Structure formats: structure tokens, C-alpha cells
């Protein structure tokens, strides 16, 4: 359960179930443990849905620095249009 990849999957599941508080908490912890592009993108989507657009943009900018050609990042940016 402490593996950031597992936490990312769990957080994303919680997001898909509409449990935004738990999704954000889980994904934030995973992001703090491992600055992985996919974890960051998932966290940004949760933040965006919660109306925290500035924070979501910050996370997406950090993801862009980590992996500028990440396919998940590109899809999410097209979807959210931050």
C-alpha cells in the first residue's frame, strides 16, 4: 500500500467513483513520494474537478518539466484546456 504506483491506481479508482477527497489525499501522497508524470496527471485531474484550477496547472507544469512528451499529459491538457 505504500508503493506510489499502487496508490496512484487506488486514487484514480476513487476519483472514478466520485470520492474526490479520498482521491486527492491518496494521489497527493503518491505524488510526494514519487514525482511520476502519470501520478501528477491524475492528481491534476482530481484538483481540476474540485475547482482547484491554479493548483492543477502547477502540477501539470511540473509534470511537463519531468516528461514533456507524456501522452497522458497531452490528453489531459486537451481535455481540460488549462
N, CA, C and O atoms as a printed pandas DataFrame, in Angstrom:
     atom_number atom_name residue_name chain_id  residue_number  x_coord  y_coord  z_coord
0              1         N          UNK        A               1    0.804   -1.217    0.000
1              2        CA          UNK        A               1    0.000    0.000    0.000
2              3         C          UNK        A               1    0.843    1.277    0.000
3              4         O          UNK        A               1    0.344    2.350   -0.338
4              5         N          UNK        A               2    2.111    1.165    0.375
5              6        CA          UNK        A               2    2.965    2.352    0.389
6              7         C          UNK        A               2    3.620    2.624   -0.958
7              8         O          UNK        A               2    4.288    3.644   -1.127
8              9         N          UNK        A               3    3.436    1.731   -1.909
9             10        CA          UNK        A               3    4.020    1.911   -3.236
10            11         C          UNK        A               3    3.238    2.998   -3.979
11            12         O          UNK        A               3    2.022    2.878   -4.133
12            13         N          UNK        A               4    3.910    4.050   -4.441
13            14        CA          UNK        A               4    3.211    5.132   -5.126
14            15         C          UNK        A               4    2.425    4.686   -6.364
15            16         O          UNK        A               4    1.392    5.275   -6.683
16            17         N          UNK        A               5    2.900    3.661   -7.054
17            18        CA          UNK        A               5    2.162    3.174   -8.229
18            19         C          UNK        A               5    0.832    2.544   -7.833
19            20         O          UNK        A               5   -0.182    2.727   -8.507
20            21         N          UNK        A               6    0.852    1.802   -6.735
21            22        CA          UNK        A               6   -0.387    1.198   -6.231
22            23         C          UNK        A               6   -1.320    2.301   -5.734
23            24         O          UNK        A               6   -2.520    2.272   -6.004
24            25         N          UNK        A               7   -0.770    3.263   -5.012
25            26        CA          UNK        A               7   -1.574    4.379   -4.509
26            27         C          UNK        A               7   -2.181    5.176   -5.666
27            28         O          UNK        A               7   -3.317    5.642   -5.573
28            29         N          UNK        A               8   -1.428    5.330   -6.749
29            30        CA          UNK        A               8   -1.944    6.025   -7.928
30            31         C          UNK        A               8   -3.176    5.304   -8.468
31            32         O          UNK        A               8   -4.193    5.934   -8.755
32            33         N          UNK        A               9   -3.082    3.999   -8.603
33            34        CA          UNK        A               9   -4.229    3.224   -9.108
34            35         C          UNK        A               9   -5.427    3.341   -8.165
35            36         O          UNK        A               9   -6.565    3.497   -8.608
36            37         N          UNK        A              10   -5.156    3.264   -6.862
37            38        CA          UNK        A              10   -6.234    3.373   -5.878
38            39         C          UNK        A              10   -6.868    4.772   -5.913
39            40         O          UNK        A              10   -8.091    4.914   -5.886
40            41         N          UNK        A              11   -6.017    5.790   -5.973
41            42        CA          UNK        A              11   -6.528    7.158   -6.037
42            43         C          UNK        A              11   -7.352    7.407   -7.283
43            44         O          UNK        A              11   -8.375    8.089   -7.236
44            45         N          UNK        A              12   -6.901    6.848   -8.408
45            46        CA          UNK        A              12   -7.638    7.025   -9.663
46            47         C          UNK        A              12   -8.983    6.310   -9.589
47            48         O          UNK        A              12   -9.985    6.822  -10.088
48            49         N          UNK        A              13   -9.010    5.127   -8.969
49            50        CA          UNK        A              13  -10.274    4.413   -8.776
50            51         C          UNK        A              13  -11.233    5.260   -7.943
51            52         O          UNK        A              13  -12.410    5.386   -8.281
52            53         N          UNK        A              14  -10.728    5.837   -6.859
53            54        CA          UNK        A              14  -11.571    6.673   -6.008
54            55         C          UNK        A              14  -12.096    7.883   -6.780
55            56         O          UNK        A              14  -13.241    8.291   -6.587
56            57         N          UNK        A              15  -11.275    8.453   -7.642
57            58        CA          UNK        A              15  -11.705    9.565   -8.491
58            59         C          UNK        A              15  -12.853    9.116   -9.394
59            60         O          UNK        A              15  -13.867    9.803   -9.511
60            61         N          UNK        A              16  -12.683    7.962  -10.028
61            62        CA          UNK        A              16  -13.711    7.453  -10.947
62            63         C          UNK        A              16  -15.009    7.128  -10.213
63            64         O          UNK        A              16  -16.088    7.142  -10.804
64            65         N          UNK        A              17  -14.891    6.836   -8.923
65            66        CA          UNK        A              17  -16.071    6.558   -8.102
66            67         C          UNK        A              17  -16.680    7.835   -7.528
67            68         O          UNK        A              17  -17.698    7.786   -6.837
68            69         N          UNK        A              18  -16.058    8.974   -7.814
69            70        CA          UNK        A              18  -16.588   10.246   -7.327
70            71         C          UNK        A              18  -16.167   10.600   -5.920
71            72         O          UNK        A              18  -16.703   11.544   -5.339
72            73         N          UNK        A              19  -15.225    9.871   -5.357
73            74        CA          UNK        A              19  -14.757   10.129   -3.995
74            75         C          UNK        A              19  -13.529   11.038   -4.062
75            76         O          UNK        A              19  -12.394   10.602   -3.873
76            77         N          UNK        A              20  -13.800   12.317   -4.339
77            78        CA          UNK        A              20  -12.721   13.265   -4.634
78            79         C          UNK        A              20  -11.804   13.539   -3.449
79            80         O          UNK        A              20  -10.600   13.714   -3.637
80            81         N          UNK        A              21  -12.342   13.581   -2.238
81            82        CA          UNK        A              21  -11.483   13.827   -1.069
82            83         C          UNK        A              21  -10.448   12.714   -0.916
83            84         O          UNK        A              21   -9.255   12.973   -0.754
84            85         N          UNK        A              22  -10.925   11.480   -0.970
85            86        CA          UNK        A              22  -10.010   10.351   -0.813
86            87         C          UNK        A              22   -9.053   10.263   -1.998
87            88         O          UNK        A              22   -7.877    9.947   -1.821
88            89         N          UNK        A              23   -9.543   10.539   -3.191
89            90        CA          UNK        A              23   -8.689   10.510   -4.380
90            91         C          UNK        A              23   -7.570   11.533   -4.253
91            92         O          UNK        A              23   -6.405   11.221   -4.500
92            93         N          UNK        A              24   -7.924   12.752   -3.867
93            94        CA          UNK        A              24   -6.906   13.793   -3.746
94            95         C          UNK        A              24   -5.861   13.435   -2.697
95            96         O          UNK        A              24   -4.662   13.569   -2.941
96            97         N          UNK        A              25   -6.304   12.987   -1.549
97            98        CA          UNK        A              25   -5.382   12.639   -0.474
98            99         C          UNK        A              25   -4.424   11.530   -0.907
99           100         O          UNK        A              25   -3.214   11.629   -0.702
100          101         N          UNK        A              26   -4.967   10.493   -1.497
101          102        CA          UNK        A              26   -4.155    9.352   -1.928
102          103         C          UNK        A              26   -3.166    9.761   -3.012
103          104         O          UNK        A              26   -1.993    9.390   -2.961
104          105         N          UNK        A              27   -3.639   10.526   -3.990
105          106        CA          UNK        A              27   -2.770   10.926   -5.098
106          107         C          UNK        A              27   -1.718   11.944   -4.650
107          108         O          UNK        A              27   -0.584   11.910   -5.127
108          109         N          UNK        A              28   -2.081   12.835   -3.751
109          110        CA          UNK        A              28   -1.083   13.788   -3.219
110          111         C          UNK        A              28    0.056   13.050   -2.524
111          112         O          UNK        A              28    1.228   13.368   -2.726
112          113         N          UNK        A              29   -0.298   12.063   -1.707
113          114        CA          UNK        A              29    0.725   11.291   -1.011
114          115         C          UNK        A              29    1.610   10.538   -1.994
115          116         O          UNK        A              29    2.828   10.489   -1.822
116          117         N          UNK        A              30    1.011    9.955   -3.013
117          118        CA          UNK        A              30    1.800    9.239   -4.028
118          119         C          UNK        A              30    2.719   10.208   -4.758
119          120         O          UNK        A              30    3.879    9.883   -5.013
120          121         N          UNK        A              31    2.221   11.389   -5.095
121          122        CA          UNK        A              31    2.985   12.418   -5.815
122          123         C          UNK        A              31    4.164   12.898   -4.965
123          124         O          UNK        A              31    5.256   13.129   -5.484
124          125         N          UNK        A              32    3.939   13.045   -3.670
125          126        CA          UNK        A              32    5.021   13.462   -2.780
126          127         C          UNK        A              32    6.119   12.401   -2.682
127          128         O          UNK        A              32    7.298   12.728   -2.545
128          129         N          UNK        A              33    5.726   11.144   -2.754
129          130        CA          UNK        A              33    6.698   10.054   -2.659
130          131         C          UNK        A              33    7.449    9.831   -3.970
131          132         O          UNK        A              33    8.631    9.489   -3.965
132          133         N          UNK        A              34    6.754   10.026   -5.091
133          134        CA          UNK        A              34    7.383    9.794   -6.394
134          135         C          UNK        A              34    6.832   10.789   -7.415
135          136         O          UNK        A              34    5.643   10.780   -7.734
136          137         N          UNK        A              35    7.699   11.625   -7.906
137          138        CA          UNK        A              35    7.299   12.610   -8.920
138          139         C          UNK        A              35    7.225   11.927  -10.285
139          140         O          UNK        A              35    8.065   12.140  -11.159
140          141         N          UNK        A              36    6.205   11.111  -10.433
141          142        CA          UNK        A              36    5.947   10.374  -11.655
142          143         C          UNK        A              36    4.914   11.134  -12.484
143          144         O          UNK        A              36    3.926   11.635  -11.947
144          145         N          UNK        A              37    5.145   11.218  -13.781
145          146        CA          UNK        A              37    4.263   12.008  -14.644
146          147         C          UNK        A              37    2.807   11.542  -14.571
147          148         O          UNK        A              37    1.898   12.367  -14.475
148          149         N          UNK        A              38    2.584   10.245  -14.615
149          150        CA          UNK        A              38    1.207    9.753  -14.603
150          151         C          UNK        A              38    0.499   10.036  -13.280
151          152         O          UNK        A              38   -0.691   10.352  -13.269
152          153         N          UNK        A              39    1.216    9.926  -12.176
153          154        CA          UNK        A              39    0.630   10.276  -10.877
154          155         C          UNK        A              39    0.268   11.760  -10.865
155          156         O          UNK        A              39   -0.810   12.135  -10.404
156          157         N          UNK        A              40    1.156   12.590  -11.365
157          158        CA          UNK        A              40    0.899   14.028  -11.413
158          159         C          UNK        A              40   -0.306   14.379  -12.264
159          160         O          UNK        A              40   -1.111   15.235  -11.894
160          161         N          UNK        A              41   -0.427   13.723  -13.395
161          162        CA          UNK        A              41   -1.579   13.975  -14.277
162          163         C          UNK        A              41   -2.870   13.585  -13.571
163          164         O          UNK        A              41   -3.859   14.314  -13.641
164          165         N          UNK        A              42   -2.868   12.456  -12.898
165          166        CA          UNK        A              42   -4.074   12.035  -12.181
166          167         C          UNK        A              42   -4.425   13.019  -11.066
167          168         O          UNK        A              42   -5.589   13.374  -10.880
168          169         N          UNK        A              43   -3.413   13.450  -10.333
169          170        CA          UNK        A              43   -3.652   14.438   -9.281
170          171         C          UNK        A              43   -4.217   15.728   -9.875
171          172         O          UNK        A              43   -5.153   16.306   -9.323
172          173         N          UNK        A              44   -3.664   16.173  -10.975
173          174        CA          UNK        A              44   -4.145   17.405  -11.612
174          175         C          UNK        A              44   -5.608   17.280  -12.032
175          176         O          UNK        A              44   -6.377   18.229  -11.879
176          177         N          UNK        A              45   -5.994   16.132  -12.554
177          178        CA          UNK        A              45   -7.399   15.947  -12.955
178          179         C          UNK        A              45   -8.328   16.022  -11.751
179          180         O          UNK        A              45   -9.402   16.619  -11.826
180          181         N          UNK        A              46   -7.918   15.420  -10.649
181          182        CA          UNK        A              46   -8.734   15.487   -9.434
182          183         C          UNK        A              46   -8.840   16.930   -8.960
183          184         O          UNK        A              46   -9.929   17.408   -8.644
184          185         N          UNK        A              47   -7.716   17.616   -8.914
185          186        CA          UNK        A              47   -7.724   19.019   -8.487
186          187         C          UNK        A              47   -8.613   19.857   -9.391
187          188         O          UNK        A              47   -9.361   20.707   -8.909
188          189         N          UNK        A              48   -8.541   19.629  -10.681
189          190        CA          UNK        A              48   -9.351   20.374  -11.640
190          191         C          UNK        A              48  -10.837   20.159  -11.362
191          192         O          UNK        A              48  -11.619   21.110  -11.339
192          193         N          UNK        A              49  -11.216   18.898  -11.151
193          194        CA          UNK        A              49  -12.625   18.594  -10.872
194          195         C          UNK        A              49  -13.094   19.211   -9.563
195          196         O          UNK        A              49  -14.280   19.495   -9.397
196          197         N          UNK        A              50  -12.181   19.414   -8.650
197          198        CA          UNK        A              50  -12.525   20.051   -7.372
198          199         C          UNK        A              50  -12.551   21.574   -7.489
199          200         O          UNK        A              50  -12.862   22.264   -6.518
200          201         N          UNK        A              51  -12.232   22.095   -8.655
201          202        CA          UNK        A              51  -12.248   23.540   -8.858
202          203         C          UNK        A              51  -10.945   24.216   -8.483
203          204         O          UNK        A              51  -10.870   25.444   -8.463
204          205         N          UNK        A              52   -9.918   23.437   -8.186
205          206        CA          UNK        A              52   -8.613   23.970   -7.801
206          207         C          UNK        A              52   -7.733   24.094   -9.051
207          208         O          UNK        A              52   -6.704   23.430   -9.179
208          209         N          UNK        A              53   -8.169   24.955   -9.956
209          210        CA          UNK        A              53   -7.528   25.058  -11.268
210          211         C          UNK        A              53   -6.084   25.549  -11.198
211          212         O          UNK        A              53   -5.226   25.042  -11.921
212          213         N          UNK        A              54   -5.807   26.514  -10.349
213          214        CA          UNK        A              54   -4.431   27.016  -10.240
214          215         C          UNK        A              54   -3.485   25.923   -9.748
215          216         O          UNK        A              54   -2.380   25.770  -10.269
216          217         N          UNK        A              55   -3.919   25.173   -8.757
217          218        CA          UNK        A              55   -3.092   24.086   -8.230
218          219         C          UNK        A              55   -2.906   22.993   -9.284
219          220         O          UNK        A              55   -1.821   22.429   -9.421
220          221         N          UNK        A              56   -3.977   22.701  -10.024
221          222        CA          UNK        A              56   -3.885   21.697  -11.092
222          223         C          UNK        A              56   -2.879   22.147  -12.151
223          224         O          UNK        A              56   -2.083   21.341  -12.631
224          225         N          UNK        A              57   -2.913   23.416  -12.512
225          226        CA          UNK        A              57   -1.952   23.936  -13.501
226          227         C          UNK        A              57   -0.516   23.806  -13.001
227          228         O          UNK        A              57    0.383   23.471  -13.772
228          229         N          UNK        A              58   -0.299   24.067  -11.718
229          230        CA          UNK        A              58    1.047   23.939  -11.146
230          231         C          UNK        A              58    1.550   22.504  -11.267
231          232         O          UNK        A              58    2.699   22.266  -11.639
232          233         N          UNK        A              59    0.684   21.565  -10.949
233          234        CA          UNK        A              59    1.077   20.158  -11.043
234          235         C          UNK        A              59    1.360   19.798  -12.504
235          236         O          UNK        A              59    2.352   19.128  -12.793
236          237         N          UNK        A              60    0.502   20.236  -13.419
237          238        CA          UNK        A              60    0.723   19.937  -14.832
238          239         C          UNK        A              60    2.027   20.558  -15.338
239          240         O          UNK        A              60    2.727   19.956  -16.153
240          241         N          UNK        A              61    2.348   21.737  -14.865
241          242        CA          UNK        A              61    3.619   22.362  -15.256
242          243         C          UNK        A              61    4.805   21.547  -14.752
243          244         O          UNK        A              61    5.809   21.400  -15.449
244          245         N          UNK        A              62    4.682   21.026  -13.554
245          246        CA          UNK        A              62    5.763   20.196  -13.016
246          247         C          UNK        A              62    5.883   18.889  -13.814
247          248         O          UNK        A              62    6.987   18.425  -14.102
248          249         N          UNK        A              63    4.735   18.310  -14.164
249          250        CA          UNK        A              63    4.750   17.099  -14.988
250          251         C          UNK        A              63    5.433   17.392  -16.323
251          252         O          UNK        A              63    6.221   16.583  -16.813
252          253         N          UNK        A              64    5.132   18.533  -16.899
253          254        CA          UNK        A              64    5.727   18.915  -18.195
254          255         C          UNK        A              64    7.250   18.988  -18.088
255          256         O          UNK        A              64    7.954   18.616  -19.027
256          257         N          UNK        A              65    7.757   19.459  -16.962
257          258        CA          UNK        A              65    9.208   19.511  -16.758
258          259         C          UNK        A              65    9.801   18.104  -16.625
259          260         O          UNK        A              65   10.914   17.848  -17.084
260          261         N          UNK        A              66    9.057   17.208  -16.001
261          262        CA          UNK        A              66    9.520   15.837  -15.791
262          263         C          UNK        A              66    9.501   15.049  -17.101
263          264         O          UNK        A              66   10.471   14.370  -17.439
264          265         N          UNK        A              67    8.397   15.145  -17.830
265          266        CA          UNK        A              67    8.197   14.323  -19.029
266          267         C          UNK        A              67    7.355   15.094  -20.041
267          268         O          UNK        A              67    6.149   14.869  -20.141
268          269         N          UNK        A              68    7.983   16.009  -20.799
269          270        CA          UNK        A              68    7.235   16.897  -21.685
270          271         C          UNK        A              68    6.451   16.193  -22.792
271          272         O          UNK        A              68    5.517   16.774  -23.344
272          273         N          UNK        A              69    6.808   14.971  -23.121
273          274        CA          UNK        A              69    6.111   14.266  -24.208
274          275         C          UNK        A              69    5.193   13.162  -23.691
275          276         O          UNK        A              69    4.821   12.260  -24.441
276          277         N          UNK        A              70    4.833   13.231  -22.430
277          278        CA          UNK        A              70    3.978   12.226  -21.830
278          279         C          UNK        A              70    2.596   12.251  -22.484
279          280         O          UNK        A              70    1.953   13.299  -22.549
280          281         N          UNK        A              71    2.149   11.099  -22.966
281          282        CA          UNK        A              71    0.863   11.011  -23.674
282          283         C          UNK        A              71   -0.313   11.356  -22.762
283          284         O          UNK        A              71   -1.265   11.999  -23.202
284          285         N          UNK        A              72   -0.258   10.937  -21.501
285          286        CA          UNK        A              72   -1.348   11.265  -20.561
286          287         C          UNK        A              72   -1.438   12.764  -20.332
287          288         O          UNK        A              72   -2.531   13.323  -20.235
288          289         N          UNK        A              73   -0.291   13.407  -20.246
289          290        CA          UNK        A              73   -0.250   14.859  -20.077
290          291         C          UNK        A              73   -0.906   15.547  -21.273
291          292         O          UNK        A              73   -1.728   16.447  -21.104
292          293         N          UNK        A              74   -0.543   15.125  -22.467
293          294        CA          UNK        A              74   -1.109   15.737  -23.671
294          295         C          UNK        A              74   -2.620   15.552  -23.732
295          296         O          UNK        A              74   -3.349   16.495  -24.041
296          297         N          UNK        A              75   -3.095   14.340  -23.440
297          298        CA          UNK        A              75   -4.552   14.087  -23.463
298          299         C          UNK        A              75   -5.276   14.932  -22.419
299          300         O          UNK        A              75   -6.327   15.512  -22.690
300          301         N          UNK        A              76   -4.704   14.991  -21.236
301          302        CA          UNK        A              76   -5.342   15.747  -20.150
302          303         C          UNK        A              76   -5.371   17.229  -20.462
303          304         O          UNK        A              76   -6.374   17.892  -20.201
304          305         N          UNK        A              77   -4.301   17.758  -21.010
305          306        CA          UNK        A              77   -4.277   19.185  -21.348
306          307         C          UNK        A              77   -5.293   19.503  -22.443
307          308         O          UNK        A              77   -5.909   20.569  -22.419
308          309         N          UNK        A              78   -5.474   18.601  -23.392
309          310        CA          UNK        A              78   -6.501   18.822  -24.421
310          311         C          UNK        A              78   -7.904   18.790  -23.798
311          312         O          UNK        A              78   -8.777   19.578  -24.162
312          313         N          UNK        A              79   -8.097   17.872  -22.863
313          314        CA          UNK        A              79   -9.408   17.723  -22.227
314          315         C          UNK        A              79   -9.736   18.900  -21.317
315          316         O          UNK        A              79  -10.846   19.430  -21.359
316          317         N          UNK        A              80   -8.773   19.307  -20.494
317          318        CA          UNK        A              80   -9.018   20.368  -19.524
318          319         C          UNK        A              80   -8.838   21.762  -20.092
319          320         O          UNK        A              80   -9.483   22.710  -19.644
320          321         N          UNK        A              81   -7.970   21.886  -21.067
321          322        CA          UNK        A              81   -7.616   23.170  -21.661
322          323         C          UNK        A              81   -7.208   24.172  -20.577
323          324         O          UNK        A              81   -7.775   25.260  -20.476
324          325         N          UNK        A              82   -6.198   23.780  -19.758
325          326        CA          UNK        A              82   -5.786   24.672  -18.675
326          327         C          UNK        A              82   -5.060   25.848  -19.240
327          328         O          UNK        A              82   -4.627   26.724  -18.491
